[in-house]
Amino acid sequence: MMLSTLPYLEYAASFYATIFIGFGIMWFVNPPMALSFFELPYPQASSKGSAKNASTDAKKTMDAISVVYGVRDAFMGAAIYAAAFCGTREALGWIVIAAACVAATDGAVCKFMVGKGEMNHWSYAPVMLALGGVMLGAFDWIPLDRVFSALS
């Protein structure tokens, strides 16, 4: 038996799809909470003249970006679901790897532009990268029959 033929890989990918859709919903419902995953403050309203206009503009900008990020995350989840249950395992593997690259990029932005918060993203990106690699057959050289027989 090869690792890429294990029957539960689609369900493991669906776990991440659910998380992405949940993050997408969070961007729509609670942008300040979603923004906290990037360790960034949500713009607060100010009551003083030009500061009020600046904070209002910053809030409008952040609300617009929240919609973009919400759609992005929901799309990644939907793409993983579609490939898991309607596509090929290879397509699913590449989509999961692409989603891992998005998470790695989010973490890099946190580390190099914000200065913290990278592990909010880097903690799951390697697992997704490995899962995608398994689905693409990168680990099929591992003799699972001997591993399973040794464990029993």
C-alpha positions as a Markdown table, in Angstrom:
| # | Residue | x | y | z |
|---|---|---|---|---|
| 1 | Met | 0.0 | 0.0 | 0.0 |
| 2 | Met | 1.3 | 3.5 | -0.9 |
| 3 | Leu | 0.8 | 6.5 | 1.4 |
| 4 | Ser | -0.9 | 8.5 | -1.3 |
| 5 | Thr | -3.7 | 5.9 | -1.5 |
| 6 | Leu | -4.8 | 6.1 | 2.1 |
| 7 | Pro | -8.6 | 6.6 | 2.2 |
| 8 | Tyr | -8.7 | 9.4 | 4.7 |
| 9 | Leu | -6.5 | 12.0 | 3.0 |
| 10 | Glu | -9.6 | 13.9 | 1.5 |
| 11 | Tyr | -11.0 | 14.2 | 5.0 |
| 12 | Ala | -7.7 | 15.5 | 6.4 |
| 13 | Ala | -7.8 | 18.2 | 3.6 |
| 14 | Ser | -11.4 | 18.9 | 4.4 |
| 15 | Phe | -10.4 | 19.7 | 8.0 |
| 16 | Tyr | -8.3 | 22.6 | 6.6 |
| 17 | Ala | -11.1 | 23.6 | 4.2 |
| 18 | Thr | -13.4 | 24.0 | 7.2 |
| 19 | Ile | -10.8 | 26.1 | 9.0 |
| 20 | Phe | -10.3 | 28.4 | 6.0 |
| 21 | Ile | -14.1 | 28.9 | 5.6 |
| 22 | Gly | -14.3 | 29.7 | 9.3 |
| 23 | Phe | -11.6 | 32.3 | 8.9 |
| 24 | Gly | -13.4 | 33.7 | 5.9 |
| 25 | Ile | -16.6 | 34.1 | 7.9 |
| 26 | Met | -14.7 | 35.6 | 10.8 |
| 27 | Trp | -13.3 | 38.3 | 8.4 |
| 28 | Phe | -16.9 | 39.2 | 7.5 |
| 29 | Val | -18.4 | 39.0 | 11.0 |
| 30 | Asn | -15.6 | 40.3 | 13.2 |
| 31 | Pro | -12.8 | 42.1 | 11.4 |
| 32 | Pro | -11.0 | 43.2 | 14.5 |
| 33 | Met | -10.7 | 39.6 | 15.7 |
| 34 | Ala | -9.6 | 38.4 | 12.3 |
| 35 | Leu | -7.0 | 41.2 | 12.1 |
| 36 | Ser | -5.6 | 40.1 | 15.5 |
| 37 | Phe | -4.3 | 37.0 | 13.7 |
| 38 | Phe | -1.9 | 39.4 | 12.0 |
| 39 | Glu | -1.1 | 41.1 | 15.3 |
| 40 | Leu | -2.4 | 44.4 | 13.9 |
| 41 | Pro | -4.8 | 46.8 | 15.7 |
| 42 | Tyr | -8.1 | 47.6 | 14.2 |
| 43 | Pro | -8.5 | 51.3 | 13.5 |
| 44 | Gln | -10.5 | 53.1 | 16.3 |
| 45 | Ala | -12.7 | 56.1 | 15.8 |
| 46 | Ser | -11.4 | 59.5 | 16.9 |
| 47 | Ser | -13.4 | 62.5 | 17.8 |
| 48 | Lys | -10.9 | 65.2 | 16.8 |
| 49 | Gly | -11.1 | 67.0 | 13.4 |
| 50 | Ser | -8.6 | 65.6 | 10.9 |
| 51 | Ala | -7.8 | 62.7 | 13.1 |
| 52 | Lys | -11.5 | 61.7 | 12.9 |
| 53 | Asn | -11.3 | 61.7 | 9.1 |
| 54 | Ala | -8.0 | 59.8 | 9.1 |
| 55 | Ser | -9.4 | 57.1 | 11.5 |
| 56 | Thr | -12.6 | 56.9 | 9.5 |
| 57 | Asp | -10.6 | 56.4 | 6.3 |
| 58 | Ala | -8.5 | 53.8 | 7.9 |
| 59 | Lys | -11.5 | 52.0 | 9.2 |
| 60 | Lys | -13.2 | 52.0 | 5.7 |
| 61 | Thr | -9.9 | 50.7 | 4.2 |
| 62 | Met | -9.7 | 47.9 | 6.8 |
| 63 | Asp | -13.4 | 47.0 | 6.3 |
| 64 | Ala | -12.8 | 46.8 | 2.5 |
| 65 | Ile | -9.7 | 44.6 | 3.0 |
| 66 | Ser | -11.6 | 42.4 | 5.4 |
| 67 | Val | -14.1 | 41.6 | 2.6 |
| 68 | Val | -11.2 | 40.7 | 0.3 |
| 69 | Tyr | -9.5 | 38.5 | 2.9 |
| 70 | Gly | -12.9 | 36.9 | 3.8 |
| 71 | Val | -13.5 | 36.0 | 0.2 |
| 72 | Arg | -9.9 | 34.7 | -0.2 |
| 73 | Asp | -10.1 | 32.4 | 2.8 |
| 74 | Ala | -13.6 | 31.2 | 1.9 |
| 75 | Phe | -12.4 | 30.5 | -1.7 |
| 76 | Met | -9.5 | 28.5 | -0.5 |
| 77 | Gly | -11.8 | 26.4 | 1.6 |
| 78 | Ala | -14.3 | 25.9 | -1.2 |
| 79 | Ala | -11.5 | 25.0 | -3.6 |
| 80 | Ile | -10.2 | 22.3 | -1.2 |
| 81 | Tyr | -13.7 | 20.9 | -0.7 |
| 82 | Ala | -14.4 | 20.8 | -4.4 |
| 83 | Ala | -11.1 | 19.0 | -5.2 |
| 84 | Ala | -11.6 | 16.7 | -2.2 |
| 85 | Phe | -15.0 | 15.5 | -3.2 |
| 86 | Cys | -15.3 | 16.1 | -7.0 |
| 87 | Gly | -11.8 | 16.3 | -8.3 |
| 88 | Thr | -8.6 | 14.2 | -8.4 |
| 89 | Arg | -6.3 | 13.6 | -5.6 |
| 90 | Glu | -3.5 | 15.2 | -7.5 |
| 91 | Ala | -5.5 | 18.4 | -8.0 |
| 92 | Leu | -6.3 | 18.4 | -4.3 |
| 93 | Gly | -2.7 | 18.0 | -3.4 |
| 94 | Trp | -1.7 | 21.0 | -5.5 |
| 95 | Ile | -4.5 | 23.1 | -4.0 |
| 96 | Val | -3.5 | 22.2 | -0.5 |
| 97 | Ile | 0.2 | 23.0 | -1.3 |
| 98 | Ala | -1.0 | 26.4 | -2.7 |
| 99 | Ala | -3.0 | 27.1 | 0.5 |
| 100 | Ala | 0.1 | 26.2 | 2.5 |
| 101 | Cys | 2.1 | 28.8 | 0.5 |
| 102 | Val | -0.6 | 31.4 | 1.3 |
| 103 | Ala | -0.2 | 30.6 | 5.0 |
| 104 | Ala | 3.6 | 30.8 | 4.7 |
| 105 | Thr | 3.3 | 34.2 | 3.0 |
| 106 | Asp | 0.9 | 35.5 | 5.7 |
| 107 | Gly | 3.4 | 34.4 | 8.3 |
| 108 | Ala | 6.3 | 36.1 | 6.4 |
| 109 | Val | 4.3 | 39.3 | 6.3 |
| 110 | Cys | 3.7 | 39.1 | 10.0 |
| 111 | Lys | 7.4 | 38.4 | 10.8 |
| 112 | Phe | 9.0 | 40.9 | 8.5 |
| 113 | Met | 6.5 | 43.7 | 8.3 |
| 114 | Val | 4.7 | 43.5 | 11.7 |
| 115 | Gly | 7.5 | 41.9 | 13.7 |
| 116 | Lys | 5.4 | 39.2 | 15.4 |
| 117 | Gly | 2.6 | 36.8 | 14.9 |
| 118 | Glu | 4.2 | 34.6 | 12.3 |
| 119 | Met | 3.4 | 31.4 | 14.2 |
| 120 | Asn | -0.3 | 32.1 | 13.9 |
| 121 | His | 0.3 | 31.0 | 10.2 |
| 122 | Trp | 3.5 | 29.0 | 10.2 |
| 123 | Ser | 2.2 | 26.5 | 12.7 |
| 124 | Tyr | -0.1 | 24.8 | 10.2 |
| 125 | Ala | 1.6 | 25.6 | 6.9 |
| 126 | Pro | 4.2 | 22.7 | 7.1 |
| 127 | Val | 1.4 | 20.2 | 7.9 |
| 128 | Met | -0.5 | 21.3 | 4.9 |
| 129 | Leu | 2.6 | 21.1 | 2.8 |
| 130 | Ala | 3.2 | 17.6 | 3.9 |
| 131 | Leu | -0.4 | 16.6 | 3.3 |
| 132 | Gly | -0.3 | 18.0 | -0.2 |
| 133 | Gly | 3.0 | 16.1 | -0.8 |
| 134 | Val | 1.5 | 12.9 | 0.5 |
| 135 | Met | -1.5 | 13.3 | -1.9 |
| 136 | Leu | 1.0 | 13.9 | -4.8 |
| 137 | Gly | 2.9 | 10.7 | -4.0 |
| 138 | Ala | 6.1 | 12.3 | -2.6 |
| 139 | Phe | 6.2 | 9.8 | 0.2 |
| 140 | Asp | 5.1 | 6.7 | -1.6 |
| 141 | Trp | 8.6 | 5.2 | -1.2 |
| 142 | Ile | 7.8 | 4.5 | 2.5 |
| 143 | Pro | 7.0 | 0.7 | 2.8 |
| 144 | Leu | 3.7 | 1.0 | 4.7 |
| 145 | Asp | 3.0 | -2.7 | 4.7 |
| 146 | Arg | 6.2 | -3.3 | 6.7 |
| 147 | Val | 5.6 | -0.3 | 9.0 |
| 148 | Phe | 2.0 | -1.5 | 9.8 |
| 149 | Ser | 3.2 | -5.1 | 10.3 |
| 150 | Ala | 5.9 | -4.0 | 12.6 |
| 151 | Leu | 3.4 | -2.0 | 14.7 |
| 152 | Ser | 1.0 | -5.0 | 15.1 |
